[in-house]
Amino acid sequence: MGKGMDIKLKADISELEKSLKKLNTAARLSTKELKEIEKAANVTNGKDYEFKAQKIEVLKQKLESAKLKLKELEELEKKWAKAR
């Protein structure tokens, strides 16, 4: 039977953590804003197009935030692949 091998990688990912923390905060704020828009739209029975436009803008922000987060994670993956 073969023996297992443990490999420990040490890397300074503090910048990545800060970046991801900012992106997660932005995503949470967008979600909160989206919920507030939804509540306001429900009060007006969803007929107000202004609320729908606001909702679209918040969703666009969430999409951009997710794209940035994905890019950060892809960059980290590339760095780790090079380190192997």
N, C-alpha and C positions, 0 to 999 in steps of 0.2 A: 504494500500500500504506500502511496505517495504521501509525503507530508505537505501540509498547507504552508503558504508563505504569506506573512503579513507585510504590507508595504504601507508606510506612512509618508504622506507628502506634506511638507510644510510650505505654505505660501502666504504671502501678505495680501489678503483680499479685503483689507480695510476700505480701500477706495471703492471697490465693488459693492461692499456692504452699505456704504454711505449712499451710493448711487441708487441701489435697489430700495433702500429705506425711503429716499425722496420719492421714487416712483410709486412705491406702495402707499405713501401718504397722499400723493396726488390722486391715486386711484380711489382711495377711501373717500376723499373729499368729493370727487366726481360722483361716486355712488350716493353720497349723502345729498348732494345737490340734485341728482336725478330723482331721488325719493321725494324731495321737497317739490319738485316740478310735477311729479306724478300726483301728489296730494292736491296741489293747486288745480291741476287739470281735472281731477275728480270732483272738486267743488263746482267747477263750471261745466260739468258733465262731458269734459273732453272736447268741447266744441270750439275752444279758443285756439286758433292757429299759432298764436304767439307762444303758447306753452309747448306746442308740438315742435316749433322751431328751436326753442330752448333745449328741448329734449334731444333733438338731433345734434345740436352743438356739444352738449355734454357727452353724448355717445361718441362723437368724433374725438373729443379730448381723451376719453377712456381708451379708444382704439390707438391713438398716438402713444399714450402711456404704455399700453401693452406692447406696442412695436418697439419702443425704447428698451423696455425690460427684456424682451426677447433678444434684442441686439446685444445688450450687456451680457446676457447668459451665453450667447453664441461666442462672444469674444473670450469669455472665461473658458469655455469648452476648448477653443483653439489653443489658448495658453497652456492648458493642462495637457492637451494632446502633444504639444511641443516638448513639454517637460518629461514626458514618458520616455 
